[in-house]
Amino acid sequence: MADPIYTVPYMLCLLLAAYYLRHRPQRRWFNWAGIGLSSAYLLFTFYHKTQVNQVFEETLVERDIRYERYITSPTIFNNILWNCVAEDANHFYLGTYSLYDQKPYFKSLSTLPKHHEWLAPYEGQRTTEILRWFSDGYYTVSKDTLGTLLLNDLRFGSIGDDPTRDGDFVFRFELIDENGTLRATQKRGFEGEEELPFGALWRRIRGR
């Protein structure tokens, strides 16, 4: 979890502790303050996760989605907005939930086909196995306008407004066939955006 609310206070306490000599009581106080603040924030995040899990499970049951497993994780830089992914045999169901949402349910869930069968020609190859391990199986395979295969890691969700856009996923890879051998290149940046589209993320965090 990349969250400055967790790391910044902890680092500040460590820097303040380093300012004092080893025998000074202030050094010990700032050390324990850093540990206490970071631990409290982790407990706070765990509490949020239990809330989000409950809301996600209830939403899946209400929509009669028979899932095999699911994952929930905070989006980048916060623990207010959560990315949630459920899996069945052929699809993934993606949604985001903000603790500032007016009602405890997912307003919408996007359905993405897995298309894992498109990697069948490269079964057993090192690149394929690494990508499956890296994504823990939470990935979709798609094609761009030129027919090039793209792999999207769903665990970290998308930054933009539309989770079905390949170009908005935080971790995505372009898959190139080199004489029958698969090569993966991580794609940088976000399509259609000159800068990171954090405006949409910030609006969603606030429950909009």
Sequence and secondary structure as in RCSB ss.txt:
>XXXX:A:sequence
MADPIYTVPYMLCLLLAAYYLRHRPQRRWFNWAGIGLSSAYLLFTFYHKTQVNQVFEETLVERDIRYERYITSPT
IFNNILWNCVAEDANHFYLGTYSLYDQKPYFKSLSTLPKHHEWLAPYEGQRTTEILRWFSDGYYTVSKDTLGTLL
LNDLRFGSIGDDPTRDGDFVFRFELIDENGTLRATQKRGFEGEEELPFGALWRRIRGR
>XXXX:A:secstr
   HHHHHHHHHHHHHHHHS TT HHHHHHHHHHHHHHHHHHHHHHHHHHHHHHHHHHHHHHTT   SEEEEEE 
TT SSEEEEEEE SSEEEEEEEETT SSSS S  EEEE  GGGGGGGTT HHHHHHHHHHTT EEEEE TT  EE
EEEEEEEESSS TT GGGEEEEEEEEEETTEEEEEE  S TT SS  HHHHHHHHTT 
